[in-house]
Amino acid sequence: MHKVTSKRQVTLPQSVCNAISLQPGDYVEVFARDGVAHIVKMTSESIAGKFSYLLKNQAYPTAEDIKTALKQRAVDKFVADDRY
């Protein structure tokens, strides 16, 4: 049995991570259905698919494109917060 922290965090058992090949830094989708919480490992294709409506006939971003965009967003946010 696992306890949820005050930040709503739970440590996933290694057996669960191994079962879905989940590694540190991977993205997951968490959702509830019928009173059960589900954790699904996301791939670059499934992440891109979530935003396909934004692409409008453009190629899906690669995993590296997504990582670069996330890093740039963090930098932009840090710089924006630092100005005030």
The 8 nearest C-alpha neighbors of each residue, nearest first, counted from 0:
[[1, 2, 3, 12, 9, 10, 11, 4],
 [2, 0, 3, 9, 10, 11, 12, 4],
 [1, 3, 4, 9, 0, 8, 10, 7],
 [2, 4, 9, 7, 8, 1, 5, 6],
 [3, 5, 7, 8, 6, 2, 9, 10],
 [4, 6, 7, 3, 8, 2, 9, 10],
 [5, 7, 4, 8, 3, 9, 2, 10],
 [8, 6, 4, 3, 5, 9, 2, 10],
 [9, 7, 4, 3, 6, 10, 5, 2],
 [10, 8, 3, 11, 2, 4, 7, 1],
 [11, 9, 12, 8, 1, 3, 2, 13],
 [10, 12, 9, 13, 15, 16, 14, 1],
 [11, 13, 14, 15, 10, 16, 17, 1],
 [12, 14, 16, 15, 17, 11, 18, 10],
 [13, 15, 17, 12, 16, 18, 11, 19],
 [16, 14, 18, 13, 17, 12, 19, 11],
 [17, 15, 21, 13, 18, 19, 14, 20],
 [16, 18, 20, 14, 15, 19, 13, 21],
 [17, 19, 15, 16, 20, 14, 21, 13],
 [18, 20, 21, 17, 16, 15, 40, 39],
 [21, 19, 17, 16, 18, 22, 40, 15],
 [20, 22, 16, 19, 17, 25, 40, 23],
 [21, 23, 25, 24, 20, 16, 17, 26],
 [24, 22, 25, 21, 26, 16, 20, 27],
 [23, 25, 22, 26, 21, 27, 66, 40],
 [26, 24, 23, 22, 21, 27, 40, 41],
 [27, 25, 41, 40, 24, 28, 42, 46],
 [28, 26, 40, 41, 39, 38, 29, 25],
 [27, 29, 39, 38, 40, 41, 30, 26],
 [30, 28, 38, 37, 27, 39, 36, 31],
 [29, 31, 37, 36, 28, 32, 38, 35],
 [32, 30, 36, 35, 37, 34, 33, 29],
 [31, 33, 35, 34, 36, 30, 37, 29],
 [32, 34, 35, 31, 36, 30, 37, 29],
 [33, 35, 32, 31, 36, 37, 30, 29],
 [34, 36, 32, 31, 33, 37, 30, 38],
 [37, 35, 31, 30, 32, 34, 38, 29],
 [38, 36, 30, 29, 31, 35, 39, 32],
 [39, 37, 29, 28, 27, 40, 30, 36],
 [38, 40, 28, 27, 41, 37, 29, 19],
 [41, 39, 27, 26, 28, 42, 38, 21],
 [40, 42, 27, 26, 45, 46, 39, 28],
 [43, 41, 45, 44, 46, 40, 26, 62],
 [42, 44, 62, 46, 45, 47, 61, 41],
 [45, 43, 47, 42, 46, 48, 59, 41],
 [44, 46, 48, 42, 47, 43, 41, 49],
 [47, 45, 43, 49, 48, 44, 42, 41],
 [46, 48, 44, 50, 49, 45, 59, 43],
 [47, 49, 45, 51, 50, 46, 44, 59],
 [50, 48, 46, 47, 51, 45, 52, 44],
 [49, 51, 48, 47, 52, 53, 46, 54],
 [52, 50, 48, 54, 53, 49, 47, 55],
 [51, 53, 50, 54, 55, 49, 48, 56],
 [54, 52, 51, 50, 55, 57, 56, 49],
 [53, 55, 57, 51, 52, 56, 50, 58],
 [54, 56, 57, 53, 52, 51, 58, 50],
 [57, 55, 54, 58, 51, 52, 53, 59],
 [56, 58, 54, 55, 59, 51, 60, 53],
 [59, 57, 60, 56, 54, 55, 61, 51],
 [58, 60, 47, 61, 57, 54, 51, 44],
 [61, 59, 64, 58, 47, 65, 62, 43],
 [60, 62, 64, 63, 43, 65, 59, 44],
 [61, 63, 43, 65, 64, 66, 60, 42],
 [62, 64, 66, 61, 65, 67, 60, 68],
 [65, 63, 61, 67, 62, 60, 66, 68],
 [64, 66, 68, 62, 63, 67, 69, 61],
 [67, 65, 63, 69, 68, 64, 70, 62],
 [66, 68, 64, 70, 65, 69, 63, 71],
 [69, 67, 71, 65, 70, 66, 72, 64],
 [70, 68, 72, 66, 71, 67, 65, 73],
 [69, 71, 73, 67, 72, 68, 66, 74],
 [72, 70, 74, 68, 73, 69, 75, 67],
 [73, 71, 75, 69, 70, 74, 76, 68],
 [72, 74, 76, 70, 71, 75, 77, 69],
 [73, 75, 71, 77, 72, 76, 78, 70],
 [76, 74, 72, 78, 73, 77, 79, 71],
 [75, 77, 79, 73, 74, 78, 80, 72],
 [78, 76, 74, 80, 79, 75, 81, 73],
 [77, 79, 81, 75, 76, 80, 74, 82],
 [78, 80, 76, 81, 77, 82, 75, 83],
 [81, 79, 77, 78, 82, 83, 76, 75],
 [80, 82, 78, 79, 83, 77, 76, 75],
 [83, 81, 79, 80, 78, 77, 76, 75],
 [82, 81, 80, 79, 78, 77, 76, 75]]
